Amino acid sequence: MRVKTRGVWLIITLAMNVSAKAMSQEQLQTLMVSGHVGSVRVTQVNGRSYVEVEALARVVNGTLSFSGNQITLTLPAASGNAAAASPETNTGFSKGFLRAAIEAMSTMREWHSVLASAIENQYPFTLDGLASYEAPARKNLRLAQLAATTEADQNAQPLMASAYQKMKQLSDKYAAERAKANGIAPDALKNDSLDQSLIACGKSLAAMAASGQFVDDGACH
């Protein structure tokens, strides 16, 4: 019997006629198929292993078709093989990097939100106080960098690092102004080119995260 799955032919030998003497020598084992739930009973007869093809098809979510003396087992597209065969799979962000990047950008947005709220509402703030928001942003940025595996991941890393540096410069700038007891206008950020650059970079990174693809539009440079 030949078993076909997307260009790959597997050979499964079935015992069509087993003598009563051979059956008396059989040993029963269990076959587990990696990546699938369930098992198939394996019968060993005279040193050879046999499985019931219908049971195997059920475990691997395959389908059987019959034509004359040929049985064809068709397997669903395997995710591992599909990834290896598709040239587009590795062009986007990896799931691990995307999760870490979103978390990193989230902590940067929180850092920015706290700074913006303090300036607009004339709340007192210090460099040490803002450091409690900077630390997780820096940590999550590092985790995203470590999670990078695809080319898109690698390309996005410098842009995320740039966003972090812009945020740090902005934070340090206004913390220094506050430390000097200089007055900071509530709408100071609206006229700050550094803040506008940071916002544009954040929007660019958010769009990339939504699409799952790297696009270098220059906003973070």
C-alpha positions as CSV (number, residue, x, y, z in Angstrom):
1,M,0.0,0.0,0.0
2,R,1.3,3.5,-0.8
3,V,0.3,6.5,1.3
4,K,0.5,10.0,-0.3
5,T,0.6,13.3,1.5
6,R,1.4,16.5,-0.6
7,G,4.1,15.0,-2.8
8,V,5.5,12.7,-0.1
9,W,4.9,9.0,-0.4
10,L,5.1,6.9,2.7
11,I,5.1,3.1,2.7
12,I,3.1,1.2,5.3
13,T,3.2,-2.5,5.0
14,L,0.1,-4.3,6.2
15,A,-0.1,-8.0,7.1
16,M,-2.9,-9.2,4.9
17,N,-2.6,-12.8,6.0
18,V,-1.2,-13.8,9.3
19,S,-1.0,-17.4,10.2
20,A,-2.4,-18.7,13.5
21,K,1.2,-19.6,14.5
22,A,2.4,-16.1,13.9
23,M,-0.5,-14.6,15.8
24,S,0.5,-16.6,18.8
25,Q,3.8,-14.8,18.9
26,E,2.4,-11.2,18.7
27,Q,3.2,-8.5,21.2
28,L,1.1,-5.4,21.7
29,Q,2.6,-1.9,21.9
30,T,1.3,1.7,21.5
31,L,2.3,4.2,18.8
32,M,2.2,7.9,19.8
33,V,2.3,10.4,16.9
34,S,4.2,13.6,17.8
35,G,2.0,16.7,17.6
36,H,-1.3,14.8,17.7
37,V,-3.6,13.7,20.5
38,G,-4.2,9.9,20.8
39,S,-2.4,6.7,20.1
40,V,-2.5,3.7,17.9
41,R,-2.1,0.1,18.9
42,V,1.0,-1.5,17.4
43,T,1.1,-5.3,16.9
44,Q,4.5,-6.9,16.6
45,V,4.6,-10.2,14.7
46,N,7.9,-12.0,14.0
47,G,9.9,-8.8,14.7
48,R,7.8,-6.6,12.5
49,S,5.5,-3.8,13.6
50,Y,2.0,-3.3,12.2
51,V,-0.7,-0.6,12.8
52,E,-4.4,-0.4,11.8
53,V,-4.4,2.2,9.0
54,E,-7.9,3.5,9.9
55,A,-6.8,4.1,13.5
56,L,-3.6,5.9,12.3
57,A,-5.7,8.2,10.0
58,R,-8.0,9.2,12.9
59,V,-5.0,10.1,15.1
60,V,-3.3,12.3,12.5
61,N,-6.6,13.8,11.3
62,G,-6.1,12.3,7.9
63,T,-8.5,10.9,5.3
64,L,-8.4,7.6,3.5
65,S,-9.4,6.9,-0.1
66,F,-9.4,3.6,-1.9
67,S,-8.7,2.7,-5.5
68,G,-8.3,-0.9,-6.5
69,N,-5.6,-2.4,-4.3
70,Q,-4.2,1.0,-3.4
71,I,-5.1,3.0,-0.2
72,T,-4.2,6.7,-0.1
73,L,-3.8,8.4,3.3
74,T,-3.9,12.2,2.9
75,L,-2.6,14.2,5.8
76,P,-3.6,17.8,6.6
77,A,-1.0,20.4,5.8
78,A,1.7,20.2,8.6
79,S,2.5,23.6,10.1
80,G,6.2,22.8,10.3
81,N,6.4,21.7,6.7
82,A,4.3,24.6,5.5
83,A,6.6,27.0,7.3
84,A,9.6,25.5,5.7
85,A,8.0,25.5,2.3
86,S,6.6,29.0,2.3
87,P,9.1,31.7,1.6
88,E,6.7,34.3,3.2
89,T,6.6,32.7,6.6
90,N,9.9,34.2,7.9
91,T,9.4,37.6,6.3
92,G,7.2,38.9,9.1
93,F,7.6,39.2,12.9
94,S,7.9,36.1,15.0
95,K,5.2,35.6,17.6
96,G,7.7,35.7,20.5
97,F,9.2,39.0,19.3
98,L,5.8,40.6,18.5
99,R,4.5,39.8,22.0
100,A,7.7,41.2,23.6
101,A,7.7,44.3,21.4
102,I,4.1,45.1,22.1
103,E,4.9,44.8,25.9
104,A,8.0,47.1,25.5
105,M,6.0,49.7,23.6
106,S,3.2,49.6,26.1
107,T,5.6,50.4,29.0
108,M,7.1,53.3,26.9
109,R,3.6,54.6,26.3
110,E,2.8,54.5,30.0
111,W,6.1,56.3,30.7
112,H,5.1,59.0,28.2
113,S,1.5,59.2,29.5
114,V,2.8,59.9,33.1
115,L,5.2,62.6,31.9
116,A,2.5,64.3,29.7
117,S,-0.1,64.2,32.5
118,A,2.4,65.8,35.0
119,I,3.2,68.6,32.5
120,E,-0.3,69.3,31.4
121,N,-1.7,69.3,35.0
122,Q,1.3,71.0,36.6
123,Y,1.9,68.0,38.9
124,P,5.3,67.9,40.6
125,F,7.7,65.2,39.3
126,T,11.3,64.3,39.5
127,L,13.9,62.3,37.6
128,D,13.8,59.6,40.3
129,G,10.1,59.4,40.1
130,L,10.1,58.9,36.3
131,A,12.9,56.3,36.7
132,S,10.2,53.8,38.0
133,Y,8.7,54.0,34.5
134,E,11.9,54.0,32.6
135,A,13.2,50.8,34.2
136,P,10.5,48.4,33.0
137,A,10.6,50.1,29.5
138,R,14.3,49.4,29.3
139,K,13.9,45.8,30.6
140,N,11.1,45.0,28.1
141,L,13.1,46.5,25.3
142,R,15.9,44.2,26.1
143,L,13.6,41.2,26.3
144,A,12.2,42.1,22.8
145,Q,15.8,42.3,21.5
146,L,16.5,38.8,22.9
147,A,13.3,37.4,21.3
148,A,14.3,38.6,17.8
149,T,14.7,35.6,15.4
150,T,13.5,36.6,11.9
151,E,14.9,39.3,9.6
152,A,11.9,41.5,10.3
153,D,12.5,41.2,14.1
154,Q,16.2,42.2,13.6
155,N,15.2,45.2,11.4
156,A,12.7,46.4,13.9
157,Q,15.1,46.3,16.9
158,P,16.9,49.6,16.1
159,L,13.6,51.4,15.6
160,M,12.4,50.3,19.0
161,A,15.7,51.3,20.6
162,S,15.4,54.7,18.9
163,A,11.9,55.1,20.4
164,Y,13.3,54.3,23.8
165,Q,16.1,56.9,23.4
166,K,13.7,59.6,22.3
167,M,11.5,58.9,25.3
168,K,14.5,59.0,27.6
169,Q,15.7,62.3,26.2
170,L,12.2,63.8,26.6
171,S,11.9,62.5,30.1
172,D,15.4,63.7,31.2
173,K,14.8,67.1,29.5
174,Y,11.7,68.0,31.4
175,A,12.9,66.4,34.7
176,A,15.9,68.7,34.5
177,E,13.7,71.7,33.8
178,R,11.5,70.9,36.8
179,A,14.6,70.4,39.0
180,K,15.8,73.9,38.1
181,A,12.4,75.2,39.2
182,N,11.8,76.5,35.7
183,G,8.2,76.9,34.8
184,I,6.9,74.4,32.2
185,A,3.9,75.5,30.2
186,P,1.0,73.0,30.3
187,D,1.1,72.8,26.5
188,A,4.9,72.5,26.3
189,L,4.8,69.0,24.6
190,K,2.5,70.3,21.8
191,N,5.3,72.5,20.6
192,D,8.2,70.1,21.3
193,S,9.7,68.6,18.1
194,L,11.2,65.7,20.1
195,D,7.8,64.8,21.4
196,Q,6.3,65.0,17.9
197,S,9.1,62.8,16.6
198,L,8.4,60.2,19.4
199,I,4.7,60.1,18.7
200,A,5.3,59.6,14.9
201,C,7.7,56.8,15.7
202,G,5.2,55.2,18.1
203,K,2.5,55.3,15.4
204,S,4.9,53.7,12.9
205,L,5.8,50.9,15.2
206,A,2.1,50.3,16.1
207,A,1.2,50.0,12.4
208,M,4.0,47.5,11.9
209,A,2.8,45.4,14.9
210,A,-0.8,45.4,13.5
211,S,0.4,44.2,10.1
212,G,3.0,41.8,11.4
213,Q,5.4,43.1,8.8
214,F,8.5,45.4,9.0
215,V,8.2,48.7,7.1
216,D,10.9,51.3,7.5
217,D,9.2,54.6,6.9
218,G,11.9,56.7,8.6
219,A,9.7,57.9,11.4
220,C,12.0,56.4,14.1
221,H,15.3,57.6,12.7
